[in-house]
Every structure is written in C-alpha cells, then in structure tokens.
C-alpha cells in the first residue's frame, strides 16, 4: 500500500527552501533601479521560483518514496507464491 505524504510534512521539509526563495526575491527587487523594478528583477525572480518549483516536486517525490520503502523488505523469505510459481 502506498502511503500518502501530508501537507505538513512537505511544508516542514521545505522551510529552508522557502526562506531561500524569499531572500532571492527580496534581493532581486531591492537591487532593481527605481522605475525599472519589474524589468530589472523579473528574470531573477522567475529563475528563483523555477528552482523552488523543482525542489518542491523533488522533495514531494522523495517523501513519497520514503513512505513507500518500509513496505518493501528485500530480506523477506521467498516462497513459491511470491515467485509466481
């Protein structure tokens, strides 16, 4: 049976990643010249959010896999039924 991950687990696992994203966005906006905030910061913010999106998905997959692994035991004794005989 596949175990589901909770939003709380994912949120906790991503706290550091979210802080990194917020810092990158704030830095990009703060470094932009007055009157050019969007033009000067948009690409940096887009890249930061793309990296965050990728990390969120990777972490969700990793957590799901970790929840599924205990259900599999490579050292369990093999029987004729488990071998399909």
C-alpha positions in Angstrom: 0.0 0.0 0.0 1.3 3.4 -0.9 1.4 5.9 2.0 0.4 9.4 1.3 2.5 12.4 2.4 0.9 15.2 4.3 1.0 18.9 3.5 2.5 19.4 6.9 5.4 17.0 6.1 6.1 18.7 2.9 5.9 22.2 4.4 8.3 21.2 7.2 10.7 19.7 4.7 10.7 22.9 2.5 11.1 25.6 5.2 14.7 26.2 4.4 14.0 26.2 0.6 11.2 28.7 1.1 13.4 31.0 3.1 16.0 30.8 0.3 13.3 31.7 -2.3 12.1 34.7 -0.2 15.6 36.0 0.2 16.3 35.7 -3.6 13.1 37.5 -4.5 13.7 40.3 -1.9 17.3 40.7 -3.1 16.2 40.9 -6.8 13.5 43.5 -6.1 15.7 45.6 -3.8 18.6 45.6 -6.2 16.4 46.9 -9.1 16.7 50.5 -10.1 13.8 52.8 -9.3 11.5 53.0 -12.3 12.8 49.6 -13.6 11.8 47.3 -10.8 10.0 44.8 -13.0 12.5 45.0 -15.8 15.5 44.6 -13.5 14.1 41.9 -11.2 11.6 39.8 -13.2 14.2 37.3 -14.7 15.9 36.7 -11.3 12.6 36.1 -9.6 11.5 33.8 -12.4 14.6 31.8 -12.1 14.4 31.6 -8.3 10.7 30.4 -8.4 11.6 27.9 -11.1 14.3 26.4 -8.8 11.9 26.4 -5.9 9.2 24.7 -8.0 11.7 22.0 -9.0 12.8 21.5 -5.4 9.2 21.2 -4.1 8.4 18.5 -6.6 11.7 16.6 -5.9 11.0 16.8 -2.2 7.4 15.5 -2.6 8.6 12.6 -4.6 11.4 11.9 -2.1 9.0 11.9 0.8 6.5 9.7 -1.1 9.3 7.2 -1.9 10.5 7.2 1.8 7.0 6.4 2.9 6.7 3.5 0.5 10.1 1.9 1.2 9.2 0.4 4.6 6.5 -1.7 2.9 9.2 -3.5 0.9 11.5 -5.9 2.6 14.3 -7.3 0.4 15.3 -9.7 3.1 11.8 -11.3 3.4 11.9 -15.0 2.7 11.0 -16.0 -0.8 8.2 -18.5 -1.2 6.8 -20.3 -4.3 3.8 -18.0 -4.2 6.0 -14.8 -4.2 7.9 -16.2 -7.1 4.8 -16.7 -9.1 5.1 -20.5 -9.2 
